[in-house]
């Protein structure tokens, strides 16, 4: 078996080590030595974008929290109506650089799409400063509602954080949250924050294989 090779290293703002590793044609981002995302599994990101597809507004706006390997951004661009725009917020500058380098081809260089706008900042700050601005918000900033990469991410998934997301949505907007696991209590939080919650179990790989992930949907 081929050995893993570390292409680059970085860290989250709280000091958690991040590495970009490669073995053969597979690329993996690890946080604190744990797999955070793999180039082999991105079907659930595509399912999330489909479930949170914006309405028929020709100028629809989508906010993606977390750039990752670019798959969620690419999927959001794929459901965008003509004239719409996608903004992606990424906290770690190195992740942006990796997407401009070795990760770029995986999702077809979505950062180069003229409909995509990059903001290198915390998605919580974007939500706080953009009330009534988004038709869809896709949050893929950690492994789910119980964050392990960046502990501060927990604040996004509290009732207060979810209320902030609801206020950032336009009338009829949709919030989608990616999770590697089931979190039944999170649906209750969505409801308390003013959303109509749903949960969807989807396959991790695009061909309908691999482990199951959960997409939580909150409709305004």
N, C-alpha and C positions, 0 to 999 in steps of 0.2 A: 504494500500500500504506500502511496506517495506521502511524504511528510508535509505537515502544515508549514507554511512560510509566512512570517509576519512582514507585511508590506509597509506598514506605518503604525505609529502609536500616537495617542493623544489622551485627553482626559475630559470628563465633564466638569462643569464649574465647581462641583463639590469635591473633585479630586478622584472620582472613580476612573480607573484606567480604561481606555478604549483601545482596541487593536483592530486593524484590518488585516485579516489572514486569508491565505489562498492555498488550496490544494487541488491540483489539476485545474479544472475549469470552474470549480466552486469557490465563491468568495463568502466570507463570514465576517460580520462585525460582532466583536465580543466586548462585553462590559464587565469588568472585574473578573475576567476569565470565563464568564458564562456567555453562551451563544445568545445574542440579541436578535439577529436576523441573518438569513442565509439566502444566497442567490437562487437556491433550488426551490424555495417555497415563497410564492407571491400570489397564489390564487385567491387567498382571503382578502388581500388588499384590493384586488380587482372587484371582488364581490362587494366590498364595503362601498366603493365608489358607485357601483350600480344601485345598491340599496339606498344611497343618499343622493341619487340623481336629482339635480335641481329642477324646478318647474319649467314653464315655457317662456320665461322672461328671456328676450333676446340678449340682454346684457347681464345674464346671471353671473353671480360671483361665488366662488368656492374658496374656502380657506382650508389648507392642509397643515395640520400641526405635526411636524416631524418629517424630515426629508428622507431619512433612512437610506435605502438603496435606489430611491427614485421611482419605485413601482407604484406607490400610492399617488404620487404626482402625475405619473403617466396615465394611470387609470382615471384620475379626475379630469385630465385634459380630454380623455376619450369620451366622457359623458357631457362635455361642455357644449351648450348651444352656440350657434354662430354669434359672434360679438361678445361672448363671455370672457371672463378672465379667472385664472387660478393664482392665488397667492399662497406660497409655501413658507412657513416659519420654521427655521432650524436654529437651535441654540448653540450647537458646537461648530465653529468654523472649519475644523478639520473634516467633518462629514461633508460639508459643502465642497471642499477641495477634493475629497475622494470621489464625489459625484462628477466633478469636472475632469477627473483622471480615470483610474481603473474601473470605477463603478459605472461611468457614463454609458458605455455601450449596452449594459444590461437592460435598461428600459428605453433605449433609443435616445439618450441625451435629452431628457425632458427639460432641463434647465435652459436649453437653447431655444425652446419653443417661444415665439414672440408673445404668446398668450399667458406665459408664466412669469410671475413676479416673485423674486426672492427677498425675504426679510430675515436677516441674521439676528434674531432676537427671540426671547422667550414668548411662546404662543400666548401665555397668560397676559402679557403686556399688550399683544395685538388685540386680544379679546376685550381687554379693559378700555382700549382707546378707539374701538370701532363699533359703537352701538348701532343696531339696526342696519347692518352693512352686508350680511352674507345670506345667500340662499341655502348654502350647505356648508357645514363645518365637519371636517374629517380629522379626528384626533388619533394619531398613531405615534405617540410620543414615548411610549414605554411598553412593557409587556402586558399592560392592562390596568384596571382601576387600582390595583395595589402595586404601585411603582417600585421597581428595585434598581433601576439604572440611576435615576436622579430623584432622591427622596422628595424634593420640592414638587415633583410632578403630582404627588398625592393631592396637592391643593386644587388641581384642576378638577378632580373627581369628587370633591366634597359637594354638599348641597349648595354652598355659596359659590363655588367654582362653576358648577353646572348652571346656576342662575345667571352668572355672568355670561356664559355661553349662550343661554337663551336670549338675553338682552342684546347680544351681538347679532342674532339672527333676524332676518326680515320676517314679516308675516308669512306663515306657511312654510317656514324654513325647517331644515332637517339637521340634526346632530347625529354623527356616527362615531362610535368609539370602538377601536380594535382591541381585542383581548385574546391572549393565548389560552385562556381558560374560562370556565363559567364562573360568574360572580352574581348569583341571584340577588344579593342585597343591593347591587348596583342598580338594578331595575327599580327598586323601591326609591332609591335616591333620585333617579331620573323623574319619577312621578312626583316626589316632594318638591323638586325644583321647577315643576310646572310643565313637564313634558308628558306626551303620551308614549310610553315606552314599548319597545319590541326587542326581542332577541332572536338572532339567527345563527345557527350552527353551520359553518361552511368548511370546506376542505382547504388545507393549506396550499395545495399545489393546483395549478391551473387546470390540469387534466382530470381533476376530481379525485385525486389520491392524496395520501399523506394524512397527518393528524388533523383533527378538527379544531378550528378556532371559533371564537364567538364574536359576532358583530352586534353591538348594542345600538339601537336606533331610538332617538327621542324626537318626536314631531311636535312642532309648536301648534 
